[in-house]
Structures are given as structure tokens and as C-alpha cells.
């Protein structure tokens, strides 16, 4: 039976990957890919072309300083063999499926090595499998562009399971994978280590893990490699001072605890979702709880609440997968505690947690799982128009943020996020792609049409496409170093040399 369960776990993960892959194909074809996909697409394409120090022209800093996502370099080398940007979506879907398999497979191993009876083992495995496959955070993580958090989640699950099973190499490999998958992963590693300290059998390893995560955080801060989430904009309000350094934010938080507590209380419903959709009981396992609390605190205290909502599920997906991996351990703990207190309770606790899991899965499917409203928002006619936009290898591209993703496999690409703005001219030729925000951006037809009209009057501009709220222009004869003002559509000379172009 154990062998068949493991085969079923592999099949379930395979089905999940197939569904995610089919959706990725549809999303890629529909240009439903925005800024975050564009940033990783540009970085990996530049690495694949031989530029090992790519500059993010979308955000305006060297890419390695964005979130210290060192995993980007291996991904870039993969694109030497598989050049299409679609590879990034495949890897994201594969990471989500692998994480699901690791959780279900560990549940099978753990329950069959425990004192649970045959029926209780089946209930725990079924509960974890259902919660894992219905996890709304996994589906939402795949729906929002592409991110490295699913890869980090694979590493963290390998680490937590590896330490629990007393493996020597696997957990450290997992920690390494997690740490190179973004600066936020260091917080998860610190929390994981602190939780391990609470368990005698892994206390020493927990101290080592905590030290490693803290050292990685210090390195990130020393290198200023967290430009994607700058501290003043994210947590400056907690400092209660004009000085918004990391130290001031920490001091302000400790001296004015009512502020962070009020913020977390206001976002309590979103925080509760993370634990509920993970089956709740995994939170009694200290390593999973420690990792979750640290990152939920960091995301929940962001100035904008979007970091803790389900709509940006990738931000909190790693916590949910750790809590799900802790579910079987918590189940056996609760069963043992119940048997020791009253023998008959041992026969009740596992069915009760399984029934609770079923209710959670039903709730997830009804309210939050499945295809969210934000999926596939670019209409087919607009996608067909975007397909006709020429890809000029040496040209700079300036594109609306909602559809910029597939146009970013080049040295210089700029996103139109809001107006007014200025676009640095990085090449003698620029392709401007304007599209309706389709509900995902502040930019809409009322902003596009006047700007498109002004562009059409520029002597350097040639209209390529005007169809279904999509405009494309080719601007020729430009001088590198000038600025294109938006929405006035005027070329101006800067007062000082500009930055923002790929070297």
C-alpha cells in the first residue's frame, strides 16, 4: 500500500503540472504577462546572451541588487539551450508540482513509519493530498507572472524534511537552493532555524540554520541587494522618524508596538487564510510555525497590504507548503497525545482533523481556488494584435506594464507604469507598444488614445498597429541619451547624462 501511495503522489503532482502547463501555454499566447515576468525575462535573456551582469532597465539598477535572486544565473544558462521565455513558466509550474510531490510523499513515509493504524494513515495522506492540490496559494502563485518563490519552497521543504529525518546532505542542499532564490528566503530560513531550536533532537542544527539565515540577511543588507523592496517605502512608516534606516525601523517598531499590532490586526483575515488553507494543525510544528510567523510578519507589515493578500499568492506560498509538510507530523503528535490521555480519543482525533481538512478544501474550491478572475484577462483580439508587433533585435522597447512580459527578451526595455514619466532613449530605434490595462493597470484607453495621437504626429514615428485597444509605433532616427516624455510625446535633451540603459 505504501508503494502505491507514493506512485499516486507522483501521478497527482504530474496532473497538477500538466494543468499548470496548459494554463501557462494559454497565458503565454494571450500576453497575460506583466512587469515581474519582464524583469526575469530580461535578466535571463541577457545572461544567455553572455552578459553576466545584466542591468534591469525596467527598475533601473543592476539585476543582482533587485532581490539577490542568484538562481537567475542558472536559469539564464538554461536559456542558452532553451531560448524561449516560456521556459520560465515551465520551471515555475514544475517547482509547484515538485513541492506538492515532496509534501505528499513525505506524508506517506511519515505516516507509514508511525503508530497510526491503516485507516488513519489513509485519512492523513488523503487530507494532506487534498489540501496540497487545492491550495489556493499555489494556483495564485502560478497566475501572477513568474517568481522564484516556488523554487525557494522546494528548497525549504527539502530542508525541513531532511532535518526531521536526520539526513546529512539533503537539508543543506535545500537551504542553499532556498537562499539563492531571493532575499526573502533568508527570513524563512531564520524562522525555520528558530523553530528547530525548540525541538531537542534538531536543536544544534537549528542554531546553525538560524546563523546561516541571519548571515545571509546581513550580506544582502550590506550589499544593498534588496532594491525590489526598499526599506523606506516598505517599512518606513514604522520608524516614526524622518530617518528610515533599518535600525530606525527596528527601534520604532519596538518603542511604538501599537502601530505594527494595529496593522497586523487589520490584515488578520488574510493572515488567517494562510493557516486555514494549510490545514491549521501544521502550525503546532515549531519549524513550520517559526518560518511562517517571520515571513507573515514581514509581508503583513508592508506599507501596502497587497503583500499579504491571496491575490499575490506567490509571496506567501512557501509558508503554506511548509505548514502542509508539517501536517502529518502534527497529526501523529496529536494522535499520541490523545491516546496517552484517553485511549478512545486516539480513534477520534485523526478522523476529526481529516473532516476539518475536507471542509477547508470545499471552502477553498468554493471561494478561492480554481481560476481567479485575474487569469487570462487579455482578450484574444488584443493578443492577436500584439502577435503582429515586430521583434527588432537591436531596438529598444517601451511597452505598457500589463503586457510587457513577452517583449522583454532584449537589452533595453522600459515599462509604462504611470503617467507622467520619461523614457531614456537607449537606441536609434524604439518600438512603442501601448495596450489597455485590462483591469490590471491604472492605464486604460483614456490614457492610451491621447498619447497614441501625439506619437502619430512625431516625425520619427511610424504607426504599425491600431487594433482592439492596442497601438504599436516604430520610432527611428533617435539619438541615444535623449529622453522621450510621456504623455507629451516630445523628445528632450537631459540636463545631465542619463542612466537606465543597458551598457
C-alpha positions in Angstrom: 0.0 0.0 0.0 2.8 2.4 0.8 4.4 1.9 -2.6 1.0 2.6 -4.3 0.5 5.7 -2.3 3.9 7.0 -3.4 3.0 6.3 -7.1 -0.3 8.1 -6.6 1.6 11.1 -5.1 3.8 11.2 -8.3 0.7 10.9 -10.5 -1.1 13.7 -8.6 1.9 16.0 -8.9 2.1 15.1 -12.6 -1.6 16.0 -13.1 -1.0 19.3 -11.3 2.0 20.1 -13.5 0.0 19.3 -16.7 -2.8 21.6 -15.7 -0.4 24.4 -14.8 1.5 23.8 -18.1 -1.7 24.0 -20.1 -2.6 27.2 -18.4 0.9 28.6 -18.9 0.5 28.0 -22.7 -2.7 29.9 -22.7 -1.3 32.7 -20.7 1.8 33.0 -22.9 -0.3 33.0 -26.0 -2.6 35.7 -24.6 0.3 38.0 -23.5 -1.0 37.8 -19.9 2.4 38.5 -18.5 3.5 41.8 -16.9 6.4 43.5 -15.2 7.6 40.7 -12.9 7.8 38.3 -15.8 9.5 41.0 -17.8 12.2 41.6 -15.2 13.2 37.9 -15.0 12.8 37.5 -18.8 15.2 40.4 -19.5 17.7 39.2 -16.9 17.8 35.6 -18.1 17.9 36.5 -21.8 20.9 38.8 -21.1 22.7 36.1 -19.2 22.0 33.7 -22.0 23.5 36.2 -24.5 26.7 36.4 -22.5 26.0 39.5 -20.3 26.7 38.1 -16.8 26.0 41.4 -15.1 22.6 42.3 -16.5 21.0 45.7 -15.8 17.3 45.9 -15.2 16.2 48.8 -17.4 12.6 48.3 -16.1 13.6 49.1 -12.5 16.8 51.0 -13.1 19.5 49.1 -11.2 21.8 46.1 -11.7 19.7 43.0 -11.6 21.5 41.3 -8.8 20.5 44.1 -6.5 16.8 43.6 -7.1 16.2 40.7 -4.6 19.6 38.9 -4.7 18.0 36.2 -6.8 21.1 34.3 -7.6 19.0 31.4 -9.0 18.5 33.7 -12.1 22.0 32.8 -13.4 21.4 29.1 -13.7 18.0 29.9 -15.3 19.9 32.2 -17.7 22.3 29.4 -18.6 19.3 27.1 -19.3 18.1 29.6 -21.8 21.2 29.1 -23.9 19.7 25.6 -24.6 16.0 26.6 -24.5 15.9 30.2 -25.6 12.1 30.8 -25.3 10.9 32.8 -22.4 8.2 30.2 -22.0 10.9 28.1 -20.2 10.4 30.4 -17.1 6.7 29.4 -16.8 7.6 25.7 -17.3 10.1 25.9 -14.4 7.6 27.7 -12.2 4.9 25.1 -12.8 7.4 22.3 -12.3 8.6 23.8 -9.0 5.0 24.0 -7.7 4.4 20.4 -8.7 7.6 19.1 -7.2 6.8 20.9 -3.9 3.4 19.2 -3.9 5.0 15.8 -4.5 7.6 16.3 -1.8 4.8 17.1 0.8 2.6 14.2 -0.2 5.4 11.7 -0.5 6.8 12.7 2.9 3.3 12.3 4.4 3.2 8.7 3.1 6.7 7.9 4.5 6.0 9.5 7.9 2.5 8.0 8.5 3.7 4.5 7.5 6.6 4.7 9.9 4.3 5.9 12.7 2.0 4.1 15.1 -1.1 5.2 13.2 -3.5 2.4 12.1 -4.1 1.6 8.5 -7.3 3.6 8.2 -5.8 6.6 10.0 -2.8 6.6 7.7 -5.1 6.7 4.7 -7.1 9.6 6.2 -3.9 11.7 6.9 -2.5 11.0 3.4 -5.8 11.9 1.8 -6.2 15.0 3.8 -2.7 16.3 3.0 -3.0 15.4 -0.7 -6.4 17.2 -0.9 -5.1 20.3 0.9 -1.9 20.5 -1.1 -3.6 20.1 -4.5 -6.4 22.5 -3.6 -4.1 25.1 -2.0 -5.2 28.5 -3.5 -1.8 30.0 -2.8 -0.2 27.5 -5.3 -2.7 28.3 -8.0 -2.4 32.1 -7.4 1.4 31.8 -7.4 1.2 30.4 -10.9 -1.3 33.0 -12.0 0.8 36.1 -11.3 3.7 36.4 -13.9 6.7 34.3 -12.8 8.6 34.4 -9.5 11.3 32.4 -7.7 9.3 31.7 -4.5 8.1 28.3 -5.8 11.8 27.3 -6.3 12.6 28.5 -2.8 9.6 26.5 -1.4 11.1 23.3 -2.9 14.4 24.0 -1.1 12.7 24.8 2.2 10.6 21.7 2.1 13.7 19.6 1.4 15.5 21.3 4.3 12.7 20.8 6.9 12.0 17.2 5.9 15.7 16.4 5.7 16.5 17.7 9.2 13.4 15.9 10.6 14.6 12.6 9.0 18.2 13.2 10.2 19.6 13.3 6.7 23.1 14.7 6.4 23.4 16.4 3.0 19.8 16.9 1.7 18.7 19.6 4.1 21.8 21.7 3.4 21.3 21.4 -0.3 17.7 22.5 0.3 18.8 25.5 2.3 21.3 26.5 -0.4 18.5 26.3 -3.1 16.3 28.5 -0.9 18.9 31.1 -0.1 19.8 31.7 -3.8 16.1 32.1 -4.6 15.6 35.6 -3.2 16.4 37.6 -0.1 13.0 36.9 1.5 14.1 33.2 1.7 16.7 34.2 4.3 13.8 35.3 6.6 12.2 31.9 6.1 15.5 30.2 6.9 15.9 32.2 10.1 12.4 31.3 11.2 12.9 27.7 10.3 16.0 27.6 12.4 14.4 29.3 15.4 11.6 26.7 15.3 14.1 23.9 15.1 15.8 25.2 18.3 12.5 24.3 20.1 12.9 20.6 19.3 15.7 18.9 21.2 16.6 16.4 18.5 17.4 19.1 15.9 18.4 22.0 18.3 22.0 22.1 17.3 21.2 22.1 13.6 18.6 24.8 14.3 21.2 27.1 15.7 23.3 26.5 12.6 20.4 27.2 10.3 19.5 30.4 12.2 23.1 31.6 12.0 23.2 30.8 8.3 20.0 32.7 7.5 21.0 35.7 9.6 24.4 35.9 7.9 22.7 35.8 4.5 20.4 38.7 5.6 23.4 40.7 6.8 25.1 40.1 3.4 22.0 41.2 1.5 21.8 44.4 3.6 25.5 45.1 3.3 25.4 44.8 -0.5 22.1 46.8 -0.6 20.7 44.0 -2.7 17.1 44.4 -1.8 16.1 47.2 -4.2 13.0 45.4 -5.2 11.5 46.1 -1.7 13.4 49.3 -0.5 13.1 49.6 3.3 11.8 53.3 3.4 9.0 52.6 1.0 8.1 49.3 2.6 8.5 49.8 6.3 9.5 53.5 6.7 6.2 54.3 8.5 7.3 52.1 11.4 10.3 54.3 12.2 8.1 57.2 13.4 11.1 59.4 12.2 12.4 61.1 9.1 15.4 58.7 9.5 14.1 55.5 7.9 17.1 53.3 8.1 16.9 49.6 9.1 17.9 50.4 12.7 15.4 53.2 13.0 12.6 50.9 11.7 13.5 48.3 14.3 13.7 50.9 17.1 10.4 52.5 16.0 8.7 49.1 16.0 9.9 48.2 19.5 9.1 51.6 21.0 5.7 52.0 19.3 4.4 48.4 19.2 0.8 49.6 18.9 1.5 50.6 15.2 2.6 47.1 13.9 0.0 45.4 16.0 -2.8 47.5 14.6 -1.6 46.9 11.1 -1.4 43.1 11.6 -4.9 43.1 13.3 -6.4 45.0 10.3 -4.9 42.3 8.0 -5.8 39.4 10.3 -8.3 37.9 7.8 -5.6 37.4 5.2 -3.1 36.1 7.7 -5.8 33.6 9.0 -6.2 32.3 5.4 -2.6 31.2 5.2 -3.0 28.9 8.2 -6.6 27.8 7.3 -5.7 26.7 3.8 -2.7 24.9 5.1 -4.9 22.7 7.3 -4.3 24.7 10.6 -2.7 21.9 12.6 0.7 22.1 10.9 1.2 25.3 13.0 1.9 23.2 16.1 5.2 22.0 14.5 7.7 24.7 15.6 10.0 24.8 12.5 7.0 25.4 10.2 5.4 27.9 12.6 8.7 29.8 13.1 9.2 30.2 9.3 5.6 31.2 8.8 5.5 33.8 11.6 8.7 35.6 10.5 7.6 36.0 6.9 4.0 36.7 7.6 5.2 39.4 9.9 7.5 40.8 7.2 4.8 40.7 4.5 1.9 41.7 6.8 3.8 44.9 7.9 4.5 46.1 4.4 3.1 49.6 3.7 0.8 48.2 1.1 -1.5 45.2 2.1 -1.0 43.5 -1.3 2.0 41.5 0.1 -0.3 39.6 2.4 -3.3 39.1 0.2 -4.2 36.0 -1.7 -4.1 37.9 -5.0 -0.3 37.9 -4.7 -0.2 34.3 -3.5 3.4 33.8 -4.5 4.5 36.0 -1.6 3.2 33.5 1.0 3.2 30.3 -0.9 6.4 29.0 0.8 4.8 29.3 4.3 1.7 27.3 3.2 3.8 24.5 1.7 5.9 24.2 5.0 2.7 24.1 7.1 1.3 21.4 4.8 4.6 19.4 5.2 4.2 19.7 8.9 0.6 18.4 8.9 1.5 14.6 9.1 3.9 15.3 11.9 1.3 17.3 13.8 -1.3 14.5 13.2 0.9 11.9 14.7 1.7 14.1 17.7 -2.0 14.8 18.3 -2.8 11.1 18.0 -0.1 10.2 20.5 -1.2 12.9 22.9 -4.9 11.8 22.6 -4.0 8.1 23.2 -1.9 9.0 26.3 -4.8 11.0 27.8 -7.8 8.8 26.9 -7.3 5.7 24.7 -10.6 6.3 22.8 -9.5 9.8 21.9 -6.9 8.3 19.6 -9.6 7.0 17.4 -11.3 10.4 17.1 -8.5 12.9 16.6 -7.4 11.8 13.1 -10.9 11.5 11.6 -11.7 14.9 13.1 -8.6 16.5 11.5 -9.4 14.8 8.2 -13.0 16.1 8.3 -11.7 19.6 9.1 -9.4 19.3 6.1 -12.3 18.3 3.9 -14.3 21.4 5.0 -11.2 23.6 4.3 -10.8 22.1 0.8 -14.5 22.6 0.0 -14.2 26.2 1.2 -11.1 26.7 -0.8 -12.7 25.4 -4.0 -15.9 27.4 -3.5 -14.3 30.7 -2.5 -10.6 31.0 -3.5 -9.4 28.0 -5.6 -9.7 27.4 -9.3 -9.2 30.0 -11.9 -9.2 33.5 -10.3 -10.8 36.5 -12.1 -7.4 37.9 -12.9 -6.4 35.0 -15.1 -6.4 35.4 -18.9 -7.6 39.0 -18.9 -6.1 40.0 -22.2 -8.8 39.5 -24.9 -8.0 37.2 -27.8 -8.3 40.1 -30.4 -5.8 42.2 -28.4 -3.4 39.2 -28.2 -3.7 38.7 -31.9 -2.8 42.4 -32.4 0.2 42.0 -30.1 1.4 39.0 -32.1 1.8 41.3 -35.1 4.2 43.6 -33.3 7.6 43.1 -34.9 10.5 41.9 -32.8 13.5 44.0 -33.8 16.6 42.6 -32.0 18.6 45.9 -31.7 15.6 48.1 -30.9 14.6 49.5 -27.5 11.0 48.6 -26.5 8.7 50.8 -24.4 5.6 48.8 -23.5 2.5 49.0 -21.3 3.2 47.3 -18.0 0.3 44.9 -18.4 1.7 43.2 -21.5 5.4 43.9 -21.3 6.5 40.4 -20.3 7.0 38.8 -23.8 8.7 41.9 -25.2 11.5 41.8 -22.6 13.9 39.4 -24.1 16.3 42.2 -25.0 18.9 44.6 -23.7 16.7 47.6 -23.3 13.0 47.6 -22.4 11.1 50.1 -20.4 7.6 49.7 -18.8 4.9 52.3 -18.9 3.5 52.1 -15.4 2.0 55.5 -14.9 2.0 59.0 -16.3 3.7 61.4 -16.5 7.1 59.7 -17.0 10.2 59.9 -19.1 11.8 57.2 -21.2 15.6 57.1 -21.7 16.5 56.7 -25.4 18.9 53.8 -25.5 18.9 53.0 -29.2 18.4 54.8 -32.5 15.2 52.8 -32.9 12.4 52.3 -30.4 9.2 50.2 -30.7 6.4 51.6 -28.5 3.7 49.1 -27.6 0.6 50.5 -25.9 -2.2 48.3 -24.6 -5.2 48.7 -22.3 -4.5 47.8 -18.7 -7.4 45.2 -18.9 -8.2 45.9 -15.3 -4.6 45.2 -14.0 -3.2 48.7 -14.5 -4.1 52.3 -13.9 -3.5 52.9 -17.7 -6.6 52.5 -19.9 -8.0 53.7 -23.2 -8.4 57.3 -21.9 -4.7 57.4 -21.3 -3.6 55.5 -24.3 -5.5 57.3 -27.0 -4.2 60.8 -26.4 -0.6 59.5 -26.1 -1.0 57.5 -29.3 -2.4 60.5 -31.1 0.6 62.6 -30.1 3.0 59.9 -31.1 1.4 59.6 -34.5 2.3 63.3 -35.0 6.0 62.8 -34.3 8.2 62.9 -37.5 10.2 60.0 -36.2 7.1 57.8 -35.6 5.5 55.2 -37.9 2.2 53.6 -36.9 2.5 49.8 -37.1 -0.8 48.6 -35.4 -4.0 50.2 -34.3 -6.4 47.4 -33.3 -8.5 46.4 -30.2 -7.0 49.0 -27.8 -3.5 48.0 -29.0 -1.2 50.6 -30.6 2.3 50.0 -31.9 4.7 52.6 -33.3 8.3 52.4 -34.6 10.4 55.4 -33.8 13.5 55.8 -36.0 16.4 58.2 -36.1 16.6 58.7 -32.4 19.7 59.9 -30.5 20.9 57.8 -27.6 20.9 59.9 -24.4 17.7 61.8 -25.2 14.5 61.4 -23.3 11.0 60.7 -24.5 8.5 62.5 -22.4 5.2 60.7 -21.7 2.4 61.6 -22.4 3.5 64.7 -24.3 5.4 62.5 -26.8 8.3 65.0 -27.0 12.0 64.3 -27.3 14.1 66.4 -25.0 17.7 66.8 -24.0 18.5 65.9 -20.4 20.3 68.3 -18.2 22.8 65.7 -17.2 23.9 62.3 -18.7 21.1 59.7 -18.2 21.3 56.3 -16.7 18.8 53.5 -17.2 20.2 51.9 -20.3 22.0 48.5 -20.6 25.7 49.1 -21.1 
